[in-house]
Amino acid sequence: MPGGGERLIDPGRTSDPEAPVGQSSLGPQQWRGLGFGLAGGASLLLSLATAERPGAIALCAVAWVASLLLAVLAVWPTGEPSRGWGRTLGRLRAALRTREAAVMAALTLLGAGLRLYDLAGYPTGLNGDEAEFALLALDVLHGHGPYPFGTAFLGDSALYLYFQAPFLAVFGPTVAGIRVFGALAGVLTLPAFYLFMRRLFGRRPALLALALLAGSAAHVNFSRLALNVPQVPLLACLALYALWRALESRLAVWWLASGMLGAFAVYFHFGGRLLPLIVALYFVYLLVWHRRQWRAWLRGVAYCLLGGMLTLAPLGAYAARHPEDLIYHVNARLIFNIWPQVTATYGTDNLLAILGQQFALNVLGFVSVPDGTNLFYRFAETPLLAPLLAPFFLAGLALVLWRLRDGRYGLLVAWFWTFILVGTVTNEPPQSHRLVTVLPPAIAGIALVLDALIAWAQRWRRPAVGRAVVSLALLVPLAAGAADNANYFGPAAAARPWEEVTLLGTYVSDLGPSYRVYVLGAPSVYYWHGDRRFLAPDVPGGDLDKPTPGELAALPRDRALVFLVYPWLEGTLPLIQQVYPDGRVEPVSGQAGRTVFTAYFVPPGPAAN
């Protein structure tokens, strides 16, 4: 039932669609399911038994993947339910020949172009977190990466690195190469979101939502960064689609898939840990609003929970042994752990006042307030949504809350507001990389408002006025996307984000290993920054903070020396010139001719006096 409606499931169906009626002994399909289930359990035990054992990483991972596949096979429908898959494939083949499919394909290709075009050039800088993840992925390729079910950079799951590593093997250790995985995740989110919207709300809202997400510059940006962020919106769309299919069909395979997909998001950005919570909260919503049907989905809750537990079992086993690793990233972001900094920012220690301002900033981050940090999207100087969409976004929030009793809208509420409310207790809102996961439900509300306007206009007694309203509503996604991306690929790109560290890496890379490089950039820029280590790994050197003449004179002279002096430490340049008077100065410019740092070249020779 693509339209969904308020009735989540048929209360008249009380029997298990997969259990034979009037049969107490196990039939062939029950034995088949039992066999696959026992094999899956044994495979999972093997995975846990080999966890963190030297030389057994591959066996642990393969056994874990096998356990998930066997669990799916154990509940895969046979008989009449399985024939439904054939009918679904038949309808899919017919749908692919329609005008809707052509529009959907065109929008997806447009979105793919925005996310894949010149990955090395946009954004124009390499973020330090991208470089750190890339270096760890290279360690995976070289056979000495971190334990895949443990944690890595900033306490996030290390499994992300094992997905990124093959792309580095294929495309090479380049800026474009490290960004391919994220770009593909962003592209796949487009059809996943379309299918989610199509299933819940029908054709027109789905196409409007797809057009809005395809042209979203914020989603384009995070799809183009080598971070563990864009995978979470993709998995959210897939998990919640599976959840809705489970509510419609009550097939165990959909329940299990929703739990697996939701839990799998935990292996990426720490914001993905909220996805299992969203699924759990939606079950609470069902208990409150649709309690009469609780018997119909209570069994499904068990399957959903089983899917999540199977997926998270290796990570859970690691967390039991290293609990501090799993909570490190979260603890570092909670406002209660940095309370003096938070009270200084807001000028008050009133908890309710601070939470209220945090809440407002997270909502306004979609319509009027740019990113609260200089991490990943502040250089665009825009909120998450194009300004044109602000009134439709606010109307969408109201519309979805107004129709809360409808299970489809309840799912959007759980998805969006869980992230917003949890965001009130995390630092420096609004942070776009945390909120990008709820761009889809925010856009869904906009699409539903536009769809309502079109439906109203089509009933207008004056056809010319109705056609004008319909045309304007259809143009909104295209106009918003055009304006958003004109800024992203234009002025935002010209801002050259992360220029200090990116230019350091590219400049040192151009110098090559025949030079020994020393960086004077503390406390902001260091020779050991990830950008330099990724872009120029073979160039020797180090950091100098407040060097003395003796320290400078003791530097090895086996090759030419280059001192890179940043403006805030330019007072050390005369001292370097005094120790090495035979050098030469070269200003290195960046955006608009601004001097990013000054290079001082010293030829190789005997140790200085």
N, C-alpha and C positions, 0 to 999 in steps of 0.2 A: 504494500500500500504506500506508494511514493508520497502521497499527500499527508500521510501520518494521521492527522486528526487527533482529538483529545483521547480517544480510546486507545491506550497503549497496546493492549492485547485483547484477544477474544475471551471474555470471561466464561463463555460456554465450553471452551476447550479445557478440560481438566486432566485428560490422560496424557501420558508421556508419548509424544509422537514417535519415539524410537523403541518403545517397549511393546511387545506383542500382547494383545488383550487376551485374558483368560489362560495364560501360559505361565506356569510356575518354574519349570526347568529352563536352563539356559539354552537358547537357540544358537544357530551358527554365528549370527552377527554379535551376540553377546560374548560367545567364546572368542571371537576375533577381537573384540574390544578389550576383553580381559587379558588376552595374550599380549596385545600391543601395550596395554597399561602396565603389566608386569615387566615387560622388556624396558619400557621407559623408566620405571622406577629403578630397575637394576642399573641402567645407564646413568641415571642421576647419581646413584650411590657411588658408582665408579668415578664420576666427575668429582664428587666431594672428597673421595678417598685419595685422589691424586692431586688435590688442590695444593698449590705452593710447594710441591715436591720438585726438587731439582731435576730438570730434564723431562718433566711430565706435563709441561704446559699444553703442548699440542693434544695429548691424550685427554687431558681435563676438558679442553675446549670442545673437542670433537664429541666426547661423551655427553657433554651438556647439550650441544645442538641436537644430537641424536635423541636425547630424552624429550626435547620439545617436539620434534617431529613425530616421535612415537606417541606422545600424548595426543597430538592432533589426529593421528590415524586411529587412535583408540575410540574417539568420539565422532569420527567422520560418518556422516549419515549414509545409510544404505536403504534399499527398498524404495518406498514412495517418496520420502524426503530427498533421496539422492536424485530421483528423476526431476525434482525441482531445479537442480543445478543445470540439467540439460535444457529445461525450458528457459532458465535465466540466460544461458549462453545463446539460445535462439533469439531471445528478445534483444540481447546485446548486439548480435550480428545485424539484426534489422535496424536497430537504432543507429548503428554506425553509417548507415546509408541515408540518414535524414539530414535536413538542413541544420537541425540542432547540433548534430555531431560535427558538421563543418564549422559552425561558429565556435563550438567548444575547442576544436582542434586549432583554429586560427588564434584564439585567445591564448591557448597554451603555448603555441609556437612564439607568439609575441612575448609572453612572459619568459619563455626559455631564452630568447634572444637577449632580453634585458639582463638576465642572470648569467649568461655565458660569454657575452661579448667582452673581449680584451680583459680577461681576469687579472692580468698583471698590472693593467693601467688604471683600473677603478676598483676600489679607492686608490688614490695615487701614492699612498704610503703603505708600508708594511707595519701592522700593529705588533707590539712586542709579544702579546699573547699568542698571535698567529705563529710567530717565529719559535716560541717555546714549545708549542704543540708540535710544530714541524720537526724540531730537533729530536723530540722524543719519538716521533714516528720513524725518523731515520734510525734511531736506536733499535726500534722493532725490526726494521729491515736488516740491520746488521747483527741481529740475533741476541741483543742484550737489552731488550726493552723491559719495561716494568711488568709485573704480574698482571695479566689482562683483567682479572676480576678484583684487582685492588684499586688503588688510587694513584694519581700522577700529579700533574701540574695543578696547583692550588687546591688539591684535595678532591678534584673531580675524578670520575671513573676513568680507568686506564683503557677500557675496552674501545673507546673512541679511537685511540691511536692505531689499533689493529685494523680498523676500517679505513683509516686514512692512509696507512702505509702502502697498500697496493697501488694507490693512485700516484704516490711518489715513485714507485718502481716503474710505472708505465710512462708517466709524464716528466719524470726527473725532479730533482730537488730545486725547483724554481718557484717563484711566487705564484705563477699560474698553476703549477702542478699541485701545490698544497691547497689551492682553493677549489679544485674540481669537485671534490667530494661534497663540500657544502653547497656548491652551485647545483649539483644534481639533486641533492635533498630538497633545495628550494624549488626546483622545477617540478619534482614529483609531488610536492605539496599542492600544486595547482589542480591536477586532476583528482587528487584525494579529497580536496575541499569541495570541488564540484560534485563528486559522488555523494559526499556527506549532505550537502545542501539539496541535491536532486532527490535523494531518498527521503529527506524530511519535509521539504517544502515545494518540490516540483521544479519544472523546467525553467521558468523565467527567473525566479529568485536565484537559482543555481547559476545561470549564465551571468546575471548581474553581479553576483558575488565573485565569480571567477574573474570577470573583467576588473573588478575593484582590486582583488588580490594580485592579479597579474601586473597591474600598474602601480602597486604600492612601492614607493621608493625605499621605505624602511625594510620591507621584506626583501626587496632587491639587494639592499646593502648587506643584510646579514646572510643572504644566500651567497654573496661574493666574498665573504671572509672565511678564512680557514679556522673556524671556531667550532665548538661542539654545541652550537645554538640552533641552527636551522633544522636539525633532525627532530627537535622536540615538537614544533608545530606539525610536522609531517606525521609523527606518531600519534599526536593528539587527534588529528583528523581521522586516522585509520582506526584508532582504538574506540573513539566515540561512534564512528560509523558501524563498527562491529557490535558495539553495545546496542545500538538502535536495531540492527538486524536481529540481534538476539531477542530483544523485546518483542519484535514482530513475529519471529518464527519459533522462538523457544528451542531452537536447535542448540545442542550442547557445544557444537564446534564454534558457534559465534560467541557464546559466553566465554569459552576458553580463550578464543582469540582476543576478545576485548581485554581480558586480564593480562594476557601475555604482552600485547602491544602497549598497554598502559604502563606495565612494569618495565618494559624494555627502555622507555624514555629515561628511566633512572640512570641508565648507563651513559647518558650524555650530560648536558649542562645540569647543574644542581637544581635549576627550576623544574626540570623534568620530574623531580620527586613529588611534585604536586599533582601529577596526572593520576596516579593511583588514588590520591585523596579525592580528586574530582569524581572519579567513578564511585568511590564509597559514598560521597555526599549525595550523588544522584540516587543511590539506593535509599538514602534517608529521605530524600524528596519523594520518592515513590511511596515510602511507608506513610508519609504525611498526607499526600494528595491522592494516592491511589491504593489505599490500604485494603480495599475490598478484593483486590487482585493479588494479594501477597503470595498465595499458594502457587500462582502461575509463574512467579519469577524467583521464589525462594531457592529452588534447586539451582537456578541459574547463578545465583550469588555464590553458591559453593563452587561451581565450575570456574567462575570468574576469579575467585580467590585462589583456587588451585592453579590456574594459569599464571597468576602473579607470583605465587610462591615458587613454582617451578622455574620461572624466568629469573627470579632474584636469588635463588638458592646459592649459587657460588659467591655472589656479592655478600649475601647474608652470612655465609660461613666466614668470609674474610673479615666482615665487620665485627663478628663475635670475638675474633682474635685481636683486631686492631680498631676498636670503636672510635678512638680519637681521630683516626684518618678520615673516616666517613663524615664526621660532623665538623671537620676543620673549616671547610668553605662556608657552611651555614653559620657557624659561630662567629666567623670574621665579618659577617654582613648584618647580624642582628643589632638593632639600635641599643638594646639593653647592655650589650657588651662594649659599647663605645659611648656610654651615656654622657660623659662630660663633653665630648665632641658634639653630640646631638643637641644638648641644652645650649651650648654656645652658638650653634647655628640658628636656633629658633628664638634665643633670648628668653627662654622660660624652662622650668623644670616640671611644668604641669603635664602629666602623661596624656590626659585626654586632649589637651590643646595640641600637643605634638602629633598624636595619632590622627587628629582631625586634619592637620595641615599635610601630613604624609599622605593620607587618603586623597585629599583634594589634588595634590601634585600628581599622583598616579593616574587619576582620571583626566586631569588637564594635560597630561603628557600625550594624549591622543589628539588634542584639538588646539592647544595654544602654548604649551611649555615645551621647549626643546630638552634634549637629554640632560640629566642633572650632573653628568660627569664628562670628562674628556676621553672616555674610553673608546667607544666604537661608533657613535652616531652624532656626537655633538657638532662635528664639523659641518653637518648639513644645516644646522641652525633652524630646524623645523621640527614640529611635533611628529608623532607617528603617522598621522593622517594628513593628507593635503588639506589646507584651510577651507577649500570649497566644500569639503565633506563634514565640517564641524556641525552645522545644524542637523544634518541627516543622522550623524552619530548620536547626538543627544536625543533626537526623536526615536532612534532605534532602541536606545536604552529604555526609554519610556514604554515603547510598544512591546518589547520583550517582557518587561516586568508586568505590564497590564495583562498579558496573556499567560501568566505564569502557570496557571492550572493545566494548560496544554503541555503534555510531556515533551514536545519538541522544543518549546521555548524554555521549559525548565532545564533542559540539557544545556542550552546556551547560557542561562543564568549561572548554573554551577560552573561551567567552563570559565566564563569571564570574571565573575565576582570572586571566585576563590583566589585567583592570582592577584586581583586588586587588593583584597583584604589582607592576604599574607604580605603583600608588598608594603603595607603600612608599618610593618615592624622591621623592614630592611633599610639599609642606609642609602642616602643620597638619591631619593626619588626625583623625577622618574628616570629609571634606567631602561633604555630601550631594549637591551639584550634580554632583560627579564620579561618585559611586556610584549615582545614580539610574538610569543606563544599565544597570546590572546588577541592578536590582530584578526584571525579568522572569525571568532564570535563577534568582535566589534564590527567587522565588515558584514557579517551575516545580518546584523541589525539594520545596517544601512541599506542592504539589498532588499530586506523585507519592507522597509519604508518606501523605497522606490517602487517596489512591486505593488504596494497598496495604492500609491499615487497613480500608477498606470491603470490599475483596475478601476479606480474611481473615475479617471478621465475617460475610460472607454464607455462608462455609463452616462457620460455627459450628453445632454440633449443637443448641444451644438457640436457637430462632428469636427469642425475646424478647430475649435478650442480644445477638444479632446485630443486631436492629433498633435496639436502643439505641445500639450502637457506631456504626452507620451514621448515625443521626440526629445524634449528637454530632459526628461527622466532618463532616457537611454543615453543621452550625451554626457550625463554627469560622470559616470565612471571613466569615460574616455578623456574628458577634459581634466578631471582630477589627476589621472595617471600621466597625462602629457605635462601638466604643470609640475607635478612632483618630480618626474624624472628629468625635466629640463633643468631644474635646480640641482638635482643629484649629480648629473653628468656635466653640469656647467659650473656655476659658482661654487658648489660644494667641493667638486673635484679640484677646482683652482685653489681652494684653501690649503691643499696639500697636507692632509692630516698626518701626524706623527713624523713631521719633517726632520726634526733634530736627530732621531734615532735611525730613520730610514736613510737619510743622506750619509750618516756615519757608515752604515753598512755598505752602501753602494760605492762610496768614495774609497773605502779601504779595499773593497773588492777590486776596483779598478787599479789600485796601487799594486796589488799582488804580493806574493811572499818574499819578494826581494827587499821589502821594507820592513822595519820594525816600528810599530805604531804605538804611541802613548797618548791616551785621552785625558784631557783635563776638563771634566764636565760635571763633577760632583756638585750637588747631590741629585742631579736630574739625569745625566747621561753618563754611561760607563762603557768602557771597552768590552766588558763582559755582558753587555746587553744582548738579548736574543737576536736582534736584527743583525748585529755584526757577526755573531757566531754562526748564523744561518747563511748569510750572504757572503761572508769572507772567512770561512773556517780555518784556512791555512795561513793566515797572516799573523805572525807573532806580535806580541805587545803586552800592554797592561794599562793600569790606571795610575794617574798621579793626581793627588789632591792639592796639597800645599808643599811642593817639593823644596828641599834645601839644595844649595849648590853642591854639597857632597853627594846627595842622592842622584842628582842629574849627571854629575861627572862619572859616577860609577856604572852608568848604563852601558851595556855591551855595544861595541861598534863593529860587529862582524858584518853588518849590512847598514844601508842608509836608515837614518832615523826620521820619523815624522811625528811631530807633536801637534795634536788637534786641540786647539784651545777655544773653548766656548766663551761667549761674551762675558758671562758672570765671573769668569776666572782670567780675564784678559790681563789682569795685573801681574800674572806670572810670566807673561811673554818676555818682558825685558830681562828677567832673571835667566830664562832659557837662552836668550841671545847673548847674554854676558858669558855664560858657560860655553856656548857653541857659537862664536862670532862668525863662523864661515857659512852659516845657514842662509836660507832665503824665505821670505814671507809670501804666502799665497792666500788671500781671502777666498772663502768658498761660499757662494751665494745660493739663496733659495728663492722663495716666493717674493715677487716684486723687487728683486735685487737685494733683499735683506741678507746680511752676512750671518750665516748660521754658525760657522766657526772659522777660525784662522788656522791654516796649516803652516807649520814651520819645518822646512826640509833641511836635514843635516847630512852631508855625504858621509859614506863609511870612512873609517880611518882609525888611528890609535885612540886610546881612551883620552878623554878631555883632561885638562889640567885643573 
